């Protein structure tokens, strides 16, 4: 369907462009003949709209048939017009810039001297003409690229299937008034961009965008973004159409689309010593979501974060996990907010979106904008089920009201004995009898059960692994054996925004919004609470510079704003700014209400360019809470007096219903004074939050003192060193509310960069934080008691000693004209990780990369496989230390000794190579210093979850000598996998290879490559000894390439190897031989043909236990004869049309039949 978007756009634009207006498609020609004129011919590229034709002769409108007649491509005058007449011809032409006739050949007549009487000879010559493409004539300023493909796939293990692809990119101007940008494709892909870069390459975005003087539009994927309002802000990824019309100062925008995901805002407190991952969840707390790429917005302590490994955070879109980089320290006081769009696992509806915006104004000082937007689920069109909801399900939804946890049906289905995974049993718990479901394994029970997440502590079951749940007891788990029914929703909002510019420095803004939100369109329960409204007004004056007796005391700015929000009002996106709770000190009882009545004043006074004073005051009424807020700040910008700032905030909140008084005082300040190339800086932060109720006093206080030394300029180093100490106290509920020490946190950080040193770069970032709690608080294990001391919305309640260590060190250096290059990287972090599960999903043959080997009873790689592997997180996290380090050394003697003067320089000139060492470790090792200091003896031990040690060494002799050169190679890789729930998936692997290769050009057309390779492979699994391997082998490979002529090339590869597995559970020895010829035929610029054949035989020489040849031996082949063949052809039919054909066959040992696959494709390029 997407391929027709471009055609649809043009068809929609033609009526607009054909309107009677002066432009490139309106033709007005005036002709004064210098001789009698009988005909007027339309230009070759003009296709006139005949009803629009008007002809004037000497100022009088001519009549068709009487004064002129229309003939093919011309006008015939009756009678012929005479010299001196004035003709005016007006018409509109269609917006198509095509010639009337295209031809593949042209005919020319050549005249040359001949031997006849006339002495001349005529000869007709026929020559081809390149007509280019249609787009070459469709807008000379249009840039286009892309391709269209059609193909067929067939195989002996798969059905016939057709494939098609369209990729088209257009940009530029069709004419003076139409600008177009388009990206079209019908090749869909489930791959989302990786969330580890600042910008994303969205390979599946499809859109057509055009601009004209009166109408702009986008069809396809739309970024709908409004961020200038108080209530009506909206950010969505849509698929549909968006049209915007403009006339003078009026603007009308219409949108019709479907949304690509649901919207969620998640707020949580960080965990001490944990950079991540932090799990994003769906609307009901479920983890089974996919985050829509690029839609997330992350705030840390009220500050907007940037995505990317070199910035602030990275995100895994496939499972919704966010990890913060070492540039952002996460502590138990970190406030994290994330807005994102996601695909829920239970998404069952298409969600339609409609929007309309009208904007205008009165003059240049008054403007207004009216917006309407609606998101509505199509409740009668249930995805994945043509029949929609059953009558019983509709009745459940009708009675559920707006509570999603009341809309459910039983998740248990009886399937018969030996066909399910669960059995039903009775159990006694707390003197009550419960009917529960027990997991007994695949095809061992008589029930299949679907479980749903119902919230932390709201269920009776816990999830042990994918598809496996265990009963714990009422309200002790998170899952229930029910199937939640999705609630179809309808959300509408209208917003009126008025802006009045009173003067150059004074303005007034008012905004009114009305919302209607129906959380369950099947149910009428609670519909009286669907409507809500909100109002915002602000008066602002800026940069006011009064003058008194010729003196200007400074600059003044001020604004006053008032906000009213109904509790039933529901905005489409984020209603309040980040850190809203902290800004107003919203108490816990009022966190879920949207009601707000607030009044704010902001003032700013700058007596000079280096000094500014700020004042903020406000009143808030929210449910039963009344808050007074006062904030004052002073800022001294960099001057000879130094630089610094101080900020003080006082908040007093009273909850009338519970007679609660909460007072929150906050202060932070710093001061720095430059002394030569150094700048010492003092840091101080303070907070005191005291919550008084009739029965107790709660709250906390902390004092954070720090000293920072900034290195402005010292030798060639820039950076800073910083040390902070934070003292935390809490109001002791057991001692009449007196402050008592709770913890001390010490943080040391250094950062410096080396610059200005030739060919050298060094960056060092090291941070260490240690937080120690008083023994009294470490011994408190009951959460309810902890909440008497702490507010979980602003404080972490994990009271255990913790250390956080973060480091990033990068180094690069080159010497002797790049003869020696060194690159090193070292990174450590304190994270959390969860045990994982391997899940194998069966797909159509040829669409997977694994197959199940019945003899080996495991999955093995296969490019034509029918399984794919997914790694699923269990969700149970534990702290780990993560280390990544690498060192690369590259050396090349020829870069320094280009003209050697002695024999030893000649020897070094012919030597080159590179060394690579990498150590990665993810561990629970208590002796973390040994990990940080790269004590390899402590790597891959019992505490390791995942680790890798890699060493690669390549040494080249006479590498630049094409006639003869050598390579010595060593490969070492030691892996430990201990992060899986299933013990059978945890194993250790060791691969060692040593090789000697010789490249020899016998003659210019004949090349030989010989390689002798020794390999050693071990595989150890404690839970499945049949998978253990101890393989050693010696292999010899010979490759010969013969360039017969410019069109023919032959290749031959042979290999012989002997291998032995020495494990007691799997003793086996074998030899194998490989014969692989290849023939290439090339017509430069026209065609290419390749024929491949592979013949391999495997012979087992020792097999006392009659075992199958494991995949790690004999190149993955089994005992016997294995054959593969392949034919590939590429043929350029024309310059822009390519035909591809491929056929392959497999007849391998262990296969029950021969596999044939074929593919043919025609691809045209624009």
N, C-alpha and C positions, 0 to 999 in steps of 0.2 A: 504493500500500500504506500510505503514511504516514497517509492520512486515516482509516484504521481503527484507529489507535493509541488514540485516545480511547475508541472503543467497546470495544476490547479491554481497556483499563484498567478501565472500569466493570464489564465482565463478569467480570473477574478479582477485582474488589473485592466483588461482591455476596455470594459465599459467606462471605467474611470478615465482612462487615457483618451477615449474617443469623445469625451465631452467637448463641447464647443468652447475652446479657449485657445489663446495664442500660445504656441509652443512648437516643438520640433515636428509634431505631426499635423500642424495646421499650415497649409501652403497658400500663399497669396502672391500671385505672379502678375506683373504688369508688362504688356508687350506693345511696342510701337513698331509695326512692320516698316521696313525700308523698301520692300517690294511686295507685290500681291502675295497674300498668305491664305492657303486653302486648308491647312491642317495644323493642329497643335498636338504633339505627341507627349504623353506622360513620360517622365524620366524612368529609366530602366528599373530602379529600385523603389518606385512609388506604386503602391497598390491603393488606389483611391476608394474612399467610401462614397459611392455614386450618389446616394440621396443627399449628400452634403454639397454637391457640385453647384456652383453659381458662376455664370458667365455674364460679364458686363461689356457692352460695345458702345464706346463713346459715351459712357456714363449711364446708359440705359440697360436694364436687366434684359438679357437675351432670353428668347423662348425656344425650348427644345422642339425639334422637328421643323419649326418655322425659320429659326435663325441658325441653328446648329444641330448636328446629329452626332450621337455617340457611336463610335466604331471601336474595334478591338485596339485598346491601348492608345486611342487618340480621339480628338474632336475634329469633325469636318464642318467648316463654316459654309452657310448658304446665304448669299453667294460668298465668294472669296473676298476677304477683307483687303482693302486697298492701302497703298502707301499713305501714311499719315493718320490712319485710324488708331484709336487707343483701345486695347483689349485688356480686361482684368479677369483673371481666372482664379477662383477660390475653391478649395476643397480640403477635406481632411483625409489623411492617409492612415492606413492601419500601421500600428507600431511593429512592423516586421521589416527588417533591413535585408531582404533577400533579393537576389537577381531573379528576373522573370524566367530565365532559361539557364540550365546547366548542361554542359556537354563533356563527354569523356575524351573526345577527339576534336581536333581542328584541321581544316583543309586549307593548305596554302598552294599557290601556283608560282612556280619558279620559272623565270625566263632566262635562257642562256643562249649563247651563240651556237648555231647549228650549221649543218652542211647543205641545207636546202636552199631553195631560191630566195626565201625571205631572210635567210641568214640567222633566224632565231628559232629556238626550240622551247616549247612550253612543257613543263612537267608538274604533275599534281603530287603533293607530298602530304601524307596523313601522319600527324604526330599526336601523342597523348597530351591531355591537359589535366593538371592537378586541380581538382575542385576544392581540396581541403576538407574541412568539416563544416557542418551546418553552423556551428557556433562562431566560425571565423567571420561570418557575415551578420551574426546576431549581436551587434554591439562591438564596435572596433575597440572600445576601452575595456572589454571584458576579459579577465584572466580566468582560465579554466584548466582543470586537470582532473584526472580520474580514470575509471575503467568500469566496464560492464562485462560480466562473465556469465556463461551458461555451461553447465556440465552434467555428466551422468556418472554414477558410481555403481558398480556391480561386483559381486563376489560370490564364491561358492558357499560362504558362511554368513552371508547377509543378503538382504533383499535389494532389488533395484531401487535406487534413490536418485532424485534429481537435485542438483545444487545450482544456486544462482547467486550472483553478487552484483551490487551496484555501489560504486564509490564515486561521487562527483563533488567537486569543490569549485564554486564560482565566486568571483569577486570582481567588482568594478562597476562601470556605468554602462547601462544600455543606451543612454542618450544623455542630454544635458540635465534632464529632470529625474531620471530613475537611476538609483544606485542599488545594487543587489549584492548580498553575501549569502552563500548557500553551502551547506554540507549535507549531502544525501547519501544514504546507504541502506541496503536491505540485508546486509550481513550482520546478524545479531550475534552478540557475544555475552556470556555471563560474567566476564572478567571485569572487576572494578579496579580502578587505579590503586596503587599502593599509597598508604597514608604516611609516607616517610619523607615527602618532599613538600616544599612550600607551595608549589603550583602543581596542578594535576593535569595530566593529558587524558581527556575523556575521549576514548576511541569510539564510543558508541553514540556521540551526540549527533542528532539529525535535525536540521533546521533550514528554513529559507527565510531570509530577512531582506526586506526591500524598503527603500525610502524614496518618496516623491514629495513635491512641494506641499501637497495637501494630505497625503496619507502615508503612514509608515506601518509596517506590519512584520510579524514573525509567525511562521507556521512550523510546527514541529516541537522540538525541545525548547522550553522557554524558562529563562531565569526571571522570576517575578520578585522584584525587590523594592520595597518601600521602607525607608528608614528615617523619615523626617517628621514623623508624627508622635504624639504621646500615646495614643491608644490604637491607631490603625496600622502600625508597622507590620510588615508582612514579608517573609522571605520563603519562597517556594521554588522547587523544581517541578515544572509542569510539562505536560505534553498536550498540545492543542494549537490554538490560534490566538494571536493578539493583534489587534488593529488599533491604530491611533490616528485620529483625524485632527488637523489643525487649521484654524481659520482666524486670522488676525490674532486676538488675545484669547480666543476660545480653544478649548482642547477637549476631545472626547476619546476615551479609550475603552475598548470592549475586549473581553477575554472569555474564551470558552475552552476548557481543557479537562484533563484528568490528572490527579496528583500522583506522584511517583512514590509517596511514602507518607507515614504519619509523623506528627510533630511531638517532641517530648522535651521537657526541661528537667534536668537532674541536678540536684544540689547535694553535696556531701562534704564531709571533713576528711582531710588526708590522714594517713596513718604514719606514725613515726617510723622512720627508717624504711620507707617503702616508696620508691619512685614509680611503682606500678607493677603489673597492670591494674587499672581500675575498671570494673565492669559496668558498661552501660546496659540498662534494662529497658524493657518495653513499658507500656502503659500500666500493666498489672504486675510489674516487677519481674517478668519472665526474661531469661537470658537468651533465649533462642531468637535472636534478631540479627538483621543485617543493616548496618548503618549506610545510608545513601552517601556515596562519596562526595566530599566537598561541602556537605551541608552543615557540618559541625562548627560551632563557635565555642571556644573554651576560654573561661576566665579563671585566673588564679589570684586570690586576694583582691578581687575587683579590677584586675588588669587583664586586658585582652591578650591572649597568647597567639603565637604563630606556629604553624605546623612545620615539621621538618627535623631531620636528625641533627642538623646544625643550628636549630632554633630552640623551641620550647617543648614540643611534644610530638609523638608519633601515635598513629591510631591504626588498629587492625579493623578494617571495615567489615570483614567477614564474620567476626564474632563480637564486635563492639567493645574492644579493649583499648584503653588509652594508657600510654606509658610516657612519663615526663623524662626529658633528657637531663643530663647532669648540669645543665645551665640553670635549672629551676629546682631548688631544694624543696622537697615535700616533707612537712613535719606534721605533728599532731594538731597544729593550729592552722594549717593551710585550709583556706576556704576555696572550694572548687565548684564551679558551675559550668554546665555543658548544655547547650541547645543543639538539637540534631533532628534530622528526619531518618526514619528507619522503616524497613520492611518487617512486620511482625510475622512470626511463624503461623499465627492464627488469622492472618489477613484473608477475609472471605468475600469482600465486596470491592467492586469498582467504586472509586471515590471521584465524583465529578466536581469540578470547580468552575464557577462563573464569577466574573468581575466586571464592573463598570465604573468609570471615573469620568467626571465632568469638571473641568476647571475653567475659570474665567476671572474677570475683574472689572472694576470701574476705574478707568484711568490707569495710572502707573502706581498708585499708592494703595489701592485696595484689591486684594485677590482672594478668591475662595475656591475650594475644591471639595466636591462631594464624591465620596467613594462608597461602593457597595461590593461586598465579596461574599460568596457562599460556597461552602464545601458540604457535599451531601453524598451519603452512601446510597448506592442503588440496591435497596434491600430485596427487591424481587429478583435480582440477578446475582445468585450466589456462585462465586468462583469455584470451579471444580465439581459442581453439581448442577446439572441442567434443570432438575425439578425444583430447585430452591428448597426452602424449609418445609418440613412436613407439618401437618396440622398440629401434631402434638408439640413440636418444637416452637411453633408460633404461639401456642398457648403458654408455654414456659416463658417465652420472651415477653408476652403481654403482661404476665404477672410479676415479672422481675423488676419492673420499674427502671430506675436508673442505676441499679446496683449490678455490676458485671458478675459478681460472685454468686448471685442468685439465678443467673441464667445458665443452667447446666442440665445435662442429662447423664445417665450412668455411663461410665467409661468401660465397664466390663461387658464382654461379649462371650457367651458360651459357644465354643467351637467344636466340642467333642473331645473325647479322651485321646491323648497323644498328639493333638494338633495345636495346642496352645503353650504358653510359657508360664502361666500362673495357675494355682489351685486355690480354692476358697476353703477357709478353715475358721473355726471359732477359737477365740483366746480370751482368757480372763485377765482383766486389768483393773486394778483399784476396785475390786469387788463387783465389777460389771463385765458382762459378756459382750464381746465385739466380734463381728464377722469381718475377717480381714482377707487379703489376697497375698499369697506367698509366691515368690519367684522360685521356680524349680528347674528352669532351663528350657532351651529350645526343644519343642515337640515332646515335652515331658508333662505338660499340664492339660487342662481342659478349658482354660479361659485365656483370652487375650484382653489385656487391660490397658486403657489409655489414662495416663495421669496428667493432671494440670496443676500448674503453680498457682497457689491461692494466697501467697504472702508469707513472710517470715513468721513462724510460730502459729500459723492459722490452720495447718494441716496435720495429718497423722503419719505421713510417709516421708522418708528421706530418699534422695536419689543417690544410689551407689555408683552407677555408671549408665551409659546410654541404654534405655529400655529396661533397666533393672532398678526396682524400687523396694524399699524395706519399711515395714510398719514399726513405728516407735511408740505410738500412743497418742491420745487426743491432745492437740495443740502443742505437740512436741516436734512436729515436722513442718515441711513447707509445701507438700503435695497431697492431693486427694485423688481417688480413683473416679474421677468425673471428667466429662468432656464439656469444657466451657463453650457456650454458644456466643458468637460475636454479636455485639449490639450495634445495629445500624444507627449512625448519628447524622444530625443535620445542624450545621453551624452557619449562621448568617450574621453579618455585621454591616452597619452603615455608619459612615463617619463624615462629619462636616467640619472643614478646617478653614478658618478665616484669618487672614493676615492683613493688618492695617499699618502702613508706614506713615506715622504721624508727622515725623520730620526726618531729617537726614540721620539723626542719632537716636530717635525714639520710635518704638514700634509696639504694637499690641497684637496679641495672638489669642484666639479662642478656638476650642475644639470640642465638639459634642459627638458622642458615639452611642449607638444603640445596638445591642446584640440580642440574638435569639439562639439558644443552644438547647437542642433536644437530644439527650444522651441515648434515647432508645425510641426510635420512631415507630416501633411496634406497640409501644405501651403509652397509655394516656396518663399513667400515674405520675404525679409530680409535674405535669406540664404547666401548672400555674406559676412555677418557679423558673420558667425558661427565659423570660425577658429581663434584660438588665440595661442600665445606662450609665454613662460617665460624662464628666464635664471638666474641662481644663481651661484656665485663663492665665495669661501672663502679660505683665506690662514691663517693658525693658527700655532702659536708656544706657547708652554706652559712650565712652570717650568724651565725657562732658568736662570741659576745661573752663571754669568760670574765671573771671578777671575782676580783681578788686584793686582799685587805684593803680591800675597798670601792672599789677602783680598777679601771676598765675600760680596758685598754690599747688597745682598738680592736676591729675586726671581722676575723674570719678566715673564709676559705673555701678548700676544698681538694677535690680529687677525684683518684682513681686509676683508670686504665682499662687494660684489656688486650684485644688484638685478635689473633685468629688467622684467617687466610684461606688456604684451599687454592688452589694455582695453577690447579686445574681449576674453581674456583668462578666462576660467571658470574651477576652480578646482572642484574636486568631493566632497571635504569637506572644512573645514575652510581654507582659504587662508592665513590669517594673524594671528598673535598671539593676545591674549586678550589685550585690551587697546591699540590697534593699533592707533586709532584716537588720543588718548592722547599722545602716544609716539611721533608721528610725527606732532601733532597739525594740523590735516587734517581739512580744512575749510568746511563749510556746503555744498558749491556748488560742492565739490569733494567727498562727502561721498559715492555716488553710483558708482563711477568709480573705476575700478580695476587697472587702469594704474599706474605703479610705475617705476621710475628710481632712484635708491638710492645707496649711497656709505657710508659705515660705518667703523669706526675704534674703537676698544676696547683695552684698555691697563690696566694692573694691575701690581702694584709694591708693594711688601711686604718686607720692610727692616727688619722686625722681625716677629715672630709668633704672636705678639699681635697687630701689626699695618699693615694696608693695605691701598693703595691708588688706586682709579679707575678713568679712564678717558674714556669718550665715545664722539665721534664726528661723525656727519653725514650730508649728503646732500640728499634732496629728491626733485624730480620733479614729479608732479602728475597733469595731465591735465594742467591747466594754473597756477598751484601753485608751488612755489619754497620755500623750507624750509631749514633753517640751524639749526642744533641741536648741543648743547654742554652740556655735563653732567659730573660733577666731584663729587667724593665722597671720604670720609675718614672714616675709621672704626677702632675704638680702642676696642680690645677685652678685656675681663675681666682681670684686673691686679690690682696691688696695686695703680695704678693711676685712677682706676675706669674703666668704660666702656661707650662707646657712639659711635655715628655716626652722620655724617652730609652729606647731599646730596643736590646738587644745579643743576638745569636744566635751560637752556636758549634756547628758541625756537623763531625763527623769520621766519614768513611765509608771502610771498608776492603773491597776486593774480593779475597777470598782466592785466587781462581783465577788472576788476573793479577798478583798482588802489587801492587795499586794502592791508594794512599792519597790520599784527597781531603779536604781541610780547607777549610771555607767559613765565613768570619767576616763577619758583617753587623752594621751599626749604623746607626741613624737617630735623630735628635733635633732638637728645636726648643725655643726659649725666646723668650717675648714679654713685654714689660712696657709697660703703658699709661702714657702721659705726656700727660695732658690728653685732647685729642681724637685723638691719634695713638698708634699702637702699633707700634714697631719690633720685628722678629722675626728671629732668627737660625735658619738651617736648615743641617743637615749630614747627609749620608748617605755611607756607606762600605761597600764590599764587597771581599773578597779571597778568591778561590777558587783554590786551588792543588792541582793534580792531579799526583801523582808516580807514575811507573812505573819499572821497572828501566832503561829506555832514555832517558827524557826527563822534563822537567817542563813542564806546561802550565797554563793558567789565565789569570785576569785579575784586575785590581784597578781600582776607580774610587773617586774622591773627588768628592763633589758638595757644593759650598758655595753657600749662598744667603743673600740678605738680602731681607726683605719688610717693607714699610711699610704697615700697615693704617690706613685712614682710618676711625676710629670715628665721629667727628662733626666735620666741618669745613665751615662754612657749610651748604650744602644738598647736600653731596656725600658719598657713602659708597662705599668700594671699597678697592683695594689696588694697590700697585706691587711687582713682584718681579723679582729678577735672580739667575740661577743660573749657575754655571760647573762643568762636569763634566770631570774629567781621567781618561781611560781609559788603562790600561796593560795589557800582556800579558806573560806569561812567554816570553821569547825562546828558542825551541827550538834556535836556532843559536848561542846564547851561554850555554850551561850554565844555562839557566833563569833568567837575570836579568830583572828587570822593565824593560821598555822602553816609552817613550811610544807610544801608538797614535793617539789622537785627542783633540780638545778640543771640547766642545759648550757653547755659550753660549745661554741662554734668557732672554729678557726678556718680561715680561707685565704689562699694566695692565688694570684693570677699575674702572670707576666708574659710579655711577648718580646722576642728578640728580633730587632729589625735593623736594617742598614748594614748587616754583615753579608758580604758577597756570597751568593750561592748557598746561603744557609737560612733556614727558617725554624723557629722554635716557639711553641706555645705550650704553656703549663697552666693547668687549672687543677687545684687540689682543695678539697673541702673535707673537714672532719667535724662531726657533731656527736657529742656524747650527752645523753640525758639520763640522770640518775634520780630515782624516786626514793622518798622516805620509806623505810621498811613497813611502817604502819599502813601505807596506801598500797604497797605491793601485795599485802596479805588480804586485801579486800577482794573477794572473788564474786560476790553477788551483785548483779547489775543494778537491782533496785536500790541497794545501799549506795552504789556509786552515784546514782542520779540524785541522791540527797546532797552530794558534794559538787557535782558538775552538771552543766547544761550540755547535753549531747549535740545540740544544734550549733554550738560554737566551740566545743572542746572535745578532744579525743578522750575516750574512757578506757583505753588500754594502758594501764598503769604498770608498766614493766620497764626496767632499765634497757636502754637501746643505744646502739652506736650506728652512725651513718658515715660511710666513707665514699666519697665520689672523687674521681680523678679522670682527667683527659690530658694526655701528653702527646703531642705530635712533633716530629723532628724530621727534617730533610736537609741533605747536604750533598754537594757534588764537588769534585776536585779534578784537576788535571784535564781540563777540556772535556768534562763529563766521562773521563775514563773510569772514574769511580763515582757511584751514586748510592746514597744510603737513604732509606725511608723507614721510619719507625713510628708505631702508634701503640699507645697503651691506654686502656680505659677500664675503670672499675666502677661498680655501682652496687647499691644495696636495694634489692628488689624483692618481689614475691613471685612465686610461680605455682602452678597447679599441676597435679598429675594429669596425664592425658590418655586418651583412648584412640586406638586405631579402628576406623570404621571403613569397611570395604563395600562400595556400592557397585552393584552390577549394572552395566550399560550395554548398549548394542556392540557386537563385535566390530573391532576397528576404531571404536571411540574411546577405548581405555588404554592404559599403559601397563596393565598387570593382567595375569591370568592365574587361575588356581591350578596347581600341579597336584593331581590326585596321588601320584606316587610319592612325592616329597611331602604332601600335606601342608603346603605353604604357598603363598603368593609369590610369583616370580615375574621379573620384568618381561614385557612383550609389547613391541610397537603396535601389534594388531590385537591387543588384549581386550577383554570385556569387563574389566574391573578398574575402578579408580579408588584412590586412597584419600580419606579425609581424616585429619587429626582434630579431635574434639577435646576441649578442656573439660575437666571434671568439675571445676568451679570451687574446689577446696584449695585455698592458697596457703602457702607457708613461706617464711622469709628465706632468701638465699643470697649469696654473694655471687656476683657475675663479673667475670674478667674476660676481656678481649685484648690480645696483644699480638703484634705482628712486626716482623723485621724483614726488610728486603734489601739485599746487597747486589748491585749490578756492576760488573767490571768489564772493560773492553780495552785491551792494550793498544789496539790500532787507533783509538781516538787520541792517544798521546804520542805514540811513536809512529808517526806517519812515514817518516824516512829514518829507519833505524841506522845507528852508526856502529853497532857492535853485534856480536852473535847473541848475547843475552837479551838485547833489545829486540832482535828479530824473533827470538823465542817468545818473549812476552807479547809482542805485537800479534802473534798468531794465536794467543790465548784469550778467551772471553767466556763469560758465563754469568749466571745469577744464582743467588742463594736466597731461599725464602723459609722463614721460620714463623710458625703461628701456634699460639697456645690459647685455647678457649676453655673456660671452666664455669660451670653453674653448679654451686655446691652449698651444702649446709655445714661445711667444715667449721668447727668451733675455733680452731687456730687460724683466724683469717689473715694474720700477718704472714704466715707461710704462703698463702695464696697471693697476697699482694707483692711479696718479694720473689715470686716466681720460683718457689721451691718445688721443683717438678716431682719430688718424691711424695708430696702430699696431694698431687693431682690424681684424679681418677681413682679415688679411694672409695671407702664405704659410704661417704657422705655425698659423693658426686651424683648429681641428677643427669647432667649431660656435659660431656667434655670431649675435646679434640686436641691432639698434638700432631702437627704437620711439619714436615721438613722436606723441602724440595731442593735438589742440587742439580744444576746443569753446567757442564764444562765443555766448551766448544774448542776444537783445534782447527785452525785455518777456516773459520766460518765463512769468510768472504771469498774463499777460493771455490768457485763453482765446479772446478774439475775434480777436486778431491777434498773432503772435509770429514771430521769426526765429531761425535758427541758422546760424552759420558754422562749418564743420567742415574739419579738415585731418588726414589720416592718412598717416603715414610708417612704413614697415617695411622694413628691410634685413636679409636673412638670408643666412648662408653655411652650407652643409652640406658638410663635408669629412671626415666621420667614417665613410664607408662603404668597404668593401673593393672593391666594384665601382665603377670610376671613373665609369660612366654615371649612378650615383646621386648623385654629388657635383655640386653646382651652387650658383649664387648667384641670389637672387631679390630684386627690389626692387618694392615696391608703394607708389604715391603716389596719394592721392585728395584732391580739393578739392571742397567742396560748399557750396551755399547753399540753405537750405530755408525755406519760408514756410508757416506753418499759419494758416488763415483760416476762421473760423466765419461763413459767409454769413448763415445764420439758425440758430436753435437746433437745428434738425433736419438741417441741411446743413453738412458740414465739407469743407474742401479742403486738401490738402497738396501743394505743388509743390516740386520739387527739381531743381536744375541741378548736375550732377556731372561733373567731369573726372577721368580716371584715366590713370595711366601705370604700365605693368607691364614689367619686364625679367626675363629668365631666361637665364642663361649657363651652358652646360655645355661644358667643353673636350673631352670625349670624344664628344659627340653633338651636332654643330652643328645638326641638324634640330630639336632641341628648344629652340634659342635663340629668344628672343622680345624684341621691342622695340615694345610696343603702346602706342599713345596713343588716347584716345577721349573723346568728349563725349556725355553722356547727359542726357536730360530725362525726369523721372518726374512723373506727376500721379495723385494718389489722391483719390477723392471718396467720402464716406460720407454716406448719406441714411437717417436714421431715419424711416421712413414713418409708423409708429405704434408702439405698445408691443410689437407682435408681429413686425412686418416691418422688416427692415433691408437696404439694398442698398449694395454697394461696387463701385467700378470703379477699376481700376489700369491705367494706360497708360504705356508707356515707348518712347522712340525714342532710338536711339544710332547713332553713326558711329565706327568704329574702324579703325585701320591698324597693320599690323605691318611695321616697316621693316628687319628683318634681311635680309641679302643671300641667305641660304639659304632664307628663307621669306617672300618679299614677298607681302602680301595686304591688300586693303582691302574693307570691307563696311559695310552699314548694316542695322539690324534694327528691327522694330517689334513691340511686345507689347501685347496687349489681354486683360485679365483681369477679367471681371465675377464678382461673388459675391453670392449671395442667402441671407439668414439668416431663418429663421422660428422664433420662440420662444414657447412657452407657459410662463410662469413656473412653476417647480416641477414641470412635467409633461413637456415635450418640447422638443427643439431639432433643427432641420433646417438643413443647410448645403449649398448647391450651388455648385460652383466650376467655372470653365471658363477655360482659358488657351490663347490663340492667339498664336503667334509666327512671324513670317516673317523669313528671313535672305536677303539678296541680296548677292552678291559683286560688287563693282564693278571690282576689279583683281586678277588672279590669273595673272601671266605664266607660272608654273611648274605651273599646274593642280593646286594642292595642296588638301588637305582643311582646312576651317576648324579651327584648333586650339581646344582646350578652353578656353583662357584668353580667348577672344573670344566675343561674342554670347551671353553667359550660359551657355556650355557647349553651345550648340546648333550643328548643322551647317547647311549651306546648304539652303534649302527651307522647307517648311511643317512646323511642329511644333505638336501639339495635346495638351493634357492636360485631363482632366475628373475631377471627384470629387464624390461625394455621401456625406454623413455624417448619421446620425440617432442621437439619444439619446432614449430614451423611458422614463420612470419608470412601470413597470407598477403598482407599489404604492410605498409609502414606502421599502421596503427592497429592491426588485427593479428593476434597470436593464437595459434592452435597448439594445445598440449595434449599429449596422450601418454599414458603409462599403463603397463601391465606387469604384474608380479605373481610369482608362484612359489609355494613352499611345500616341500615333501620331506619332512623332518622325522628323524627317529623318535618314536613315542607318539606321533600323531596318527590318528585313525584314518585320515584321508588327506588327499592333496588339497591345499587351499589356493584358490585363484582369486585375484582381485584386479579390477580394471577401472580406469578413470579416463575420461575424455572431457576437455574443456576448451571453449572458445572465449577469448578475452579481447575486448576492443578497448583501446586507450584513446582518451580525448586529448 
